[in-house]
């Protein structure tokens, strides 16, 4: 790689990982909105058809759709977060090529330098957190269940379990109403 291309590539990658996080958030919001809408329609249907067991059983479609949406949302959000983490690994490699991971040169005592006690240009926390991984794949795998993705995974798992429970409750109540009618 040409030395002149490295800074330009770094600028591109630096902005790229922000876009992956934005896509992660946007898709999570869209899925949550759609899941909430299906849940609201399902609850309205349960209330509307509470006396008719056959129509109540048809309402079970709502929680089943939500289970599928939750599973799909989790996978899609994982994919965007994975892309975000992979962009971080590319960024870290480029930072090493650009010399950001090398110790800072000593500065004359007369010139005021911000953070004069820091040894590196990059925050030491960044450097230490990346040194424990030998490959990018290890870094991605170790960090998939962290940050915003941990929250989204938990939210979609809770919604998945809640919708399964809701579907079972609708079936049990419909069957109990149906058995009373017979």
C-alpha positions in Angstrom: 0.0 0.0 0.0 1.2 3.4 -0.9 2.1 5.6 2.2 -0.1 8.4 0.8 -3.1 6.2 0.5 -3.0 5.1 4.2 -4.2 8.4 5.7 -7.1 8.5 3.2 -8.1 5.0 3.9 -8.0 5.7 7.6 -10.4 8.6 7.2 -12.8 6.4 5.2 -12.7 3.6 7.7 -13.0 6.0 10.7 -16.3 7.2 9.3 -17.4 3.8 8.2 -17.8 2.3 11.7 -20.1 5.1 12.7 -22.4 4.3 9.8 -22.5 0.6 10.9 -23.6 1.6 14.4 -26.2 3.9 13.0 -27.6 1.1 10.8 -27.6 -1.2 13.9 -29.6 1.4 15.9 -32.0 2.2 13.0 -32.9 -1.4 12.3 -33.4 -2.1 15.9 -35.8 0.8 16.2 -37.7 -0.2 13.1 -38.1 -3.8 14.3 -39.1 -2.7 17.7 -41.7 -0.4 16.2 -43.1 -3.1 14.0 -43.1 -5.6 16.9 -45.0 -3.2 19.1 -47.6 -2.6 16.3 -48.2 -6.3 15.8 -48.5 -6.7 19.6 -51.0 -3.9 19.8 -53.1 -5.4 17.0 -52.9 -8.8 18.6 -54.1 -7.4 22.0 -56.9 -5.6 20.3 -57.9 -8.8 18.5 -57.8 -10.8 21.8 -60.1 -8.2 23.4 -62.4 -8.1 20.3 -62.8 -11.9 20.0 -62.6 -12.9 23.6 -65.9 -14.7 23.4 -65.2 -16.6 20.2 -62.6 -19.3 20.7 -62.1 -20.0 16.9 -61.3 -16.4 16.1 -59.2 -16.1 19.3 -57.1 -19.0 17.9 -56.6 -17.0 14.7 -55.1 -14.2 16.8 -52.2 -16.5 17.6 -50.8 -15.4 14.3 -49.7 -12.1 15.9 -47.3 -13.6 18.5 -46.0 -16.1 15.9 -45.2 -13.2 13.6 -43.5 -11.4 16.4 -41.4 -14.4 17.3 -40.2 -14.5 13.7 -39.6 -10.8 13.7 -37.6 -11.0 17.0 -35.4 -13.8 15.6 -34.8 -11.9 12.4 -34.1 -8.6 14.2 -31.5 -10.2 16.4 -29.6 -11.7 13.4 -29.7 -8.4 11.5 -28.6 -6.3 14.4 -25.8 -8.9 15.1 -24.7 -8.5 11.4 -24.4 -4.7 11.6 -22.6 -4.9 14.9 -20.2 -7.4 13.5 -19.5 -5.0 10.6 -18.9 -2.3 13.2 -16.4 -4.4 15.1 -14.6 -5.4 11.9 -14.3 -1.8 10.9 -12.6 -1.2 14.3 -10.1 -3.9 13.6 -9.2 -2.3 10.2 -8.9 1.0 11.9 -6.5 -0.4 14.5 -4.3 -1.9 11.8 -4.2 1.4 9.9 -3.4 3.2 13.2 -0.3 1.0 13.6 0.7 1.7 9.9 0.4 5.4 10.5 2.4 5.3 13.7 -0.3 6.2 16.1 0.6 3.2 18.3 4.3 4.3 18.6 5.4 6.3 21.7 5.1 10.0 21.3 8.3 11.9 20.6 9.6 13.9 23.5 8.6 17.6 23.5 10.6 20.5 24.8 9.5 21.5 28.3 8.8 25.1 27.2 6.1 24.2 24.7 2.7 23.4 26.4 1.6 20.0 25.1 -1.9 18.7 26.0 -1.8 15.6 28.1 1.9 15.8 28.4 2.1 12.6 30.6 0.6 10.4 27.9 3.1 8.1 26.1 1.0 7.5 23.0 -1.2 9.6 20.7 -4.1 7.1 21.1 -5.7 6.6 24.5 -3.9 3.8 26.4 -7.2 2.1 27.1 -7.7 1.6 23.3 -4.2 0.2 22.9 -4.5 -2.2 25.9 -7.9 -3.5 24.9 -6.7 -4.4 21.5 -3.4 -6.0 22.5 -5.1 -9.1 24.0 -6.3 -10.4 20.7 -4.1 -12.1 18.1 -6.6 -11.9 15.2 -9.5 -9.7 14.2 -11.8 -12.7 14.4 -11.0 -13.1 18.1 -11.7 -9.4 18.7 -15.1 -9.6 16.9 -16.1 -12.8 18.6 -15.2 -11.5 22.1 -17.0 -8.3 21.6 -20.3 -9.3 19.9 -22.1 -9.4 23.2 -21.1 -6.0 24.4 -22.2 -2.4 24.1 -25.4 -1.6 22.2 -25.5 -5.1 20.8 -25.8 -6.6 24.3 -28.9 -4.4 24.9 -30.5 -5.3 21.6 -29.9 -9.0 22.0 -31.5 -8.9 25.5 -34.5 -6.9 24.3 -35.2 -9.2 21.4 -34.8 -12.3 23.5 -37.2 -11.0 26.1 -39.7 -10.1 23.4 -39.3 -13.5 21.8 -40.0 -15.3 25.1 -42.9 -12.9 25.9 -44.5 -13.6 22.5 -44.1 -17.3 22.9 -45.8 -17.1 26.3 -48.5 -14.8 24.9 -49.2 -17.3 22.0 -49.4 -20.2 24.5 -51.8 -18.2 26.8 -54.0 -17.4 23.8 -54.2 -21.1 22.8 -54.9 -22.2 26.4 -57.6 -19.6 27.0 -59.2 -20.3 23.6 -59.3 -24.1 24.3 -60.7 -23.5 27.8 -63.5 -21.3 26.3 -64.1 -23.8 23.6 -64.4 -26.7 26.1 -67.0 -24.7 28.2 -69.1 -24.2 25.0 -69.2 -27.9 24.3 
